[in-house]
Amino acid sequence: MIKFTDNRSEWSDRLIEILNALRDSPPDETANRVNLASAKWTRFSLTDSIKQLPENEQQLIGNFGRLLEDIDQSLKLVEAAHQAKSEMLANISHEIRTPLHSMMGYIELLSKKPLSPDQSEHLEQAMSSAKILMGIVNNVLDFSRMEAGVMELEWMQADLSDILSNSLQLVQLPARQKSLPIRTSIDPQTPRYISTDPLRLQQILTNLLSNAVKFTETGEVVMTTTYTPESETTGFIRFAVRDTGIGITEAQKMNLFKPFLQGDSTITRRYGGTGLGLIISDMIAQQMKSKIQLDNSQPIGTTFYFDLPVQTTSNRRWEE
């Protein structure tokens, strides 16, 4: 049992302060905070007031300092390994994309030749498989870029109508193959022109729509927007995609935003996919100061939504 002196509060309070700071630190700031805490504790342990404490308390303080140093070194090693993994994924993705682009080009050239029905069908299947593979490679590349912190948004004035139309167009074919209607409900007060990264916003919406179509066999998929103004030029647009699909249990929610995971293993076996699309979309949304959330309280299906802060670049509204 350690016997504390009457002046133990000076260093015990400092210990509690450091531990609370580490506990409350965001994951991407933990390494920096540990480094600062280690340096701060080292300076603190060398003060005259600490040297006057009993030997057992000085030993305890020294042990905690060494523990912080060990954690600091371990986090640095983890960060280095994490960076190396992200760079490796990015390099591999680039290496796969080059021959894959070439394969898709040759398939497209062949499709323009006179072909028998069987040959045309085989080429369509080959192109479909190549596009699926390209989608997986692109997801891995995006994920590695975002993990490495090298993906930057390109802000510009964008026509929200074009973004929504393009997103819907990309999922029309699989929806038609299922005879699945896709409806839209746009708040008439939604601004038509906003400052955003149109490609990345479209990527989020396309992913949410694609997932809704993938996991819905009957019923419908509905995309809605709701606008909440803050001032004449700023506000929030809530984008929501609702489906009548298989739904998501509370247990499955735990894995939704983990890379390379889906709700559970049976979903991966039945529907395929890497589980990266949603987490990449959420990472992009967070770069846009938003976050993807879900509502699974309805009896059938799920609603995914995010509230996007926007600056309007025109007074024109949807209804105009």
QUIMOFEN-V982920 format. One record per residue. N is the residue number from 1. RES is the residue in one small letter. PHI is phi in degrees with one decimal (NA if undefined). Layout:
# QUIMOFEN-V982920
n:res:phi
N:RES:PHI
N:RES:PHI
This chain:
# QUIMOFEN-V982920
n:res:phi
1:m:NA
2:i:-83.2
3:k:-96.0
4:f:-84.1
5:t:-87.3
6:d:-65.2
7:n:-96.6
8:r:-67.3
9:s:-60.9
10:e:-60.6
11:w:-87.2
12:s:-69.0
13:d:-65.5
14:r:-64.5
15:l:-62.2
16:i:-62.2
17:e:-60.5
18:i:-68.4
19:l:-63.2
20:n:-64.8
21:a:-64.1
22:l:-68.9
23:r:-63.3
24:d:-89.2
25:s:-76.0
26:p:-62.2
27:p:-54.4
28:d:-77.5
29:e:-112.0
30:t:-60.0
31:a:-60.5
32:n:-64.2
33:r:-69.4
34:v:-64.0
35:n:-60.6
36:l:-65.6
37:a:-63.5
38:s:-62.2
39:a:-64.7
40:k:-64.9
41:w:-68.4
42:t:-61.7
43:r:-62.0
44:f:-64.5
45:s:-70.4
46:l:-95.8
47:t:-71.7
48:d:-62.4
49:s:-63.0
50:i:-72.9
51:k:-64.8
52:q:-87.5
53:l:-76.6
54:p:-58.8
55:e:-61.3
56:n:-66.0
57:e:-74.1
58:q:-61.8
59:q:-66.2
60:l:-62.6
61:i:-64.1
62:g:-64.2
63:n:-62.7
64:f:-65.6
65:g:-61.6
66:r:-66.7
67:l:-62.1
68:l:-61.8
69:e:-63.5
70:d:-63.7
71:i:-62.9
72:d:-60.5
73:q:-66.0
74:s:-65.2
75:l:-65.0
76:k:-64.7
77:l:-66.3
78:v:-63.3
79:e:-62.4
80:a:-64.2
81:a:-65.3
82:h:-62.7
83:q:-65.6
84:a:-63.9
85:k:-63.6
86:s:-62.9
87:e:-65.5
88:m:-65.7
89:l:-60.6
90:a:-63.4
91:n:-65.5
92:i:-62.9
93:s:-61.0
94:h:-62.5
95:e:-66.2
96:i:-76.3
97:r:-60.9
98:t:-61.6
99:p:-67.5
100:l:-67.2
101:h:-59.0
102:s:-63.9
103:m:-60.1
104:m:-65.3
105:g:-64.1
106:y:-67.3
107:i:-62.8
108:e:-65.5
109:l:-63.2
110:l:-63.4
111:s:-65.6
112:k:-88.2
113:k:-83.6
114:p:-63.9
115:l:-133.0
116:s:-77.3
117:p:-55.9
118:d:-64.6
119:q:-63.9
120:s:-61.9
121:e:-64.3
122:h:-64.7
123:l:-66.1
124:e:-63.1
125:q:-66.2
126:a:-63.8
127:m:-66.2
128:s:-62.2
129:s:-65.0
130:a:-63.6
131:k:-67.1
132:i:-63.0
133:l:-62.9
134:m:-63.2
135:g:-62.3
136:i:-64.6
137:v:-61.9
138:n:-62.1
139:n:-63.6
140:v:-62.5
141:l:-65.0
142:d:-60.7
143:f:-62.6
144:s:-66.2
145:r:-63.9
146:m:-70.6
147:e:-63.1
148:a:-80.5
149:g:72.5
150:v:-110.4
151:m:-91.5
152:e:-116.1
153:l:-78.4
154:e:-110.4
155:w:-80.3
156:m:-162.3
157:q:-71.4
158:a:-137.7
159:d:-89.1
160:l:-62.7
161:s:-61.2
162:d:-65.8
163:i:-61.9
164:l:-66.5
165:s:-62.3
166:n:-63.6
167:s:-62.8
168:l:-65.8
169:q:-61.3
170:l:-69.6
171:v:-111.7
172:q:-64.9
173:l:-62.2
174:p:-62.3
175:a:-68.4
176:r:-64.8
177:q:-63.1
178:k:-99.2
179:s:55.6
180:l:-105.7
181:p:-73.6
182:i:-117.2
183:r:-109.4
184:t:-127.9
185:s:-138.0
186:i:-105.4
187:d:-59.1
188:p:-62.3
189:q:-87.8
190:t:-62.8
191:p:-65.4
192:r:-77.0
193:y:-116.8
194:i:-135.5
195:s:-92.9
196:t:-162.4
197:d:-97.5
198:p:-62.4
199:l:-67.1
200:r:-74.3
201:l:-64.0
202:q:-62.9
203:q:-61.7
204:i:-62.8
205:l:-63.9
206:t:-63.6
207:n:-63.7
208:l:-64.5
209:l:-67.1
210:s:-61.6
211:n:-63.3
212:a:-61.7
213:v:-67.4
214:k:-60.2
215:f:-97.1
216:t:-120.7
217:e:-96.8
218:t:-136.0
219:g:107.7
220:e:-161.8
221:v:-122.1
222:v:-127.7
223:m:-108.6
224:t:-129.0
225:t:-129.9
226:t:-133.0
227:y:-109.7
228:t:-120.8
229:p:-74.6
230:e:-108.4
231:s:-148.8
232:e:-66.8
233:t:-121.0
234:t:-132.6
235:g:176.7
236:f:-125.4
237:i:-107.7
238:r:-92.0
239:f:-96.2
240:a:-134.3
241:v:-124.8
242:r:-110.8
243:d:-129.8
244:t:-117.4
245:g:-89.2
246:i:-73.8
247:g:77.7
248:i:-136.3
249:t:-81.2
250:e:-62.5
251:a:-67.3
252:q:-68.4
253:k:-58.8
254:m:-63.7
255:n:-100.6
256:l:-60.2
257:f:-107.3
258:k:-107.4
259:p:-62.6
260:f:66.4
261:l:-125.1
262:q:-120.3
263:g:-53.5
264:d:-158.8
265:s:-66.4
266:t:-66.6
267:i:-65.3
268:t:-62.3
269:r:-66.3
270:r:-81.1
271:y:-108.1
272:g:75.6
273:g:99.7
274:t:-97.5
275:g:79.6
276:l:-91.4
277:g:-56.1
278:l:-69.4
279:i:-68.0
280:i:-64.8
281:s:-60.4
282:d:-67.9
283:m:-65.0
284:i:-65.2
285:a:-59.3
286:q:-66.4
287:q:-63.9
288:m:-91.1
289:k:68.9
290:s:-136.9
291:k:-159.1
292:i:-78.3
293:q:-128.5
294:l:-139.7
295:d:-124.1
296:n:-113.4
297:s:-81.5
298:q:-73.2
299:p:-60.2
300:i:-128.2
301:g:79.5
302:t:-144.9
303:t:-120.8
304:f:-104.0
305:y:-151.1
306:f:-150.8
307:d:-100.7
308:l:-98.9
309:p:-71.5
310:v:-132.4
311:q:-114.4
312:t:-79.2
313:t:-109.7
314:s:-160.2
315:n:-79.1
316:r:-71.3
317:r:-109.3
318:w:-60.6
319:e:-74.8
320:e:-87.8
